[in-house]
Amino acid sequence: MPNPRTSSATLGSLVLIAAVICAGAAAFAYTAGCFSPHRLTPARLVAALAPPGGPALGHRRNHAKGICFTGYFDANGAGAALSKATVFAHGHYPVVGRWNLATADANVVDATVRVRGIGVQITTPDGQEWRTAMIDAPFFPVATPQAFYALLVAAGKKNDPAAMKDFAAAHPEIGHFGAWAKSAPFTESYAEETYRSLNSFVFTDAAGTDHVVRWSLVPAAPAVTLSSEELAKRGPNFLENEITQRVAGAPQHWTLAVTVADPGDPTADPSKAWPDGRRTVEVGTLTADKVIAEPDGPCRDINYDPTILPDGIRTSDDPFPAARSAAYAVSFNRRTAEAADYPRAAKEPPK
């Protein structure tokens, strides 16, 4: 693995990481604001995400560029062995989702963003909701919310070339992410990505037994890989145009796979992937059958808060979901207050 202290090659990775972070590409997690003696609040972290010119008013403070979709989740019943949540009972449940780029720039060129994401809301007939926000990276850059804030601060010090190097020396786990960001190929479509929760959650089955899990969406579409240069030739908004045309031609599918931790697996640290070979249960299929531009789309006003969970799923010892929830609320409140600045048709205000 790259060692940020010694490897000259890693210095190039650090420059890439800084660019990624400054673009918001890795900004998937936030902090809850309960740390002392220097209290880190959700508002401070949301402010740290803003690009130099300020936030895109009316937009999400991160993952600002996105497009809505609707569809359904077909549960196959296998998930009931892990969780009593209604969403895993054999059935057909509506979905409102959002594909997005992990950036604070709502007008970014697609090929310049390293991390892609998806937000999903599944609703069951009993009125419960499961909201999840996932990205395509196999692990997170850092181990704790405090470290993530420090990373944003270091990445923002453009006139201090030692800032990122010093940060990486204190947080060597970021080397894994830097290596991935530098070498992983791009796919040509949101439909070809595997999306991962990264954070750990607890499933409780009907007998009251707990299972610590992570989950992922594995695409049915085979991946066609491109370089960033090849992707750039397809236009600044290629991903939205491509997924709109693709879904219009045929619904797109992902298998929802739930992976169960073994004793000793790192459940509180999303920068560490679990070893291969862990028990994985395919619990159903997510289908996207309609794409709607975000300004008038049903995902526009959904806050994909990962702590909105049905009975049978709860947060684990991983600090990130609660932290993300706190900052998502700040982002939601700000963009809602700025609704007049968002380029959308004149309709009823966000709820």
Secondary structure, DSSP 8 states (H G I E B T S, - for coil): ---TTT-HHHHHHHHHHHHHHHTTTT------S--SSS---HHHHHHHHS-TT---TTS-SSS-EEEEEEEEEEE-SGGGGT---GGGSSEEEEEEEEEEES-S-TT--GGG---EEEEEEEE-TTS-EEEEEEESSSS-S-SSHHHHHHHHHHHT-TT-THHHHHHHHH-TTHHHHHHHHHH--EES-GGG--EE--S-EEEE-TTS-EEEEEEEEEESS---EE-HHHHHTT-TTHHHHHHHHHHHHS-EEEEEEEEE--TT--SS-TTS---TT--EEEEEEEEEEEEE-GGGSTTTT----TT---TTEEE-S-SHHHHHHHHHHHHHHHHHHTGGGS---S-S---
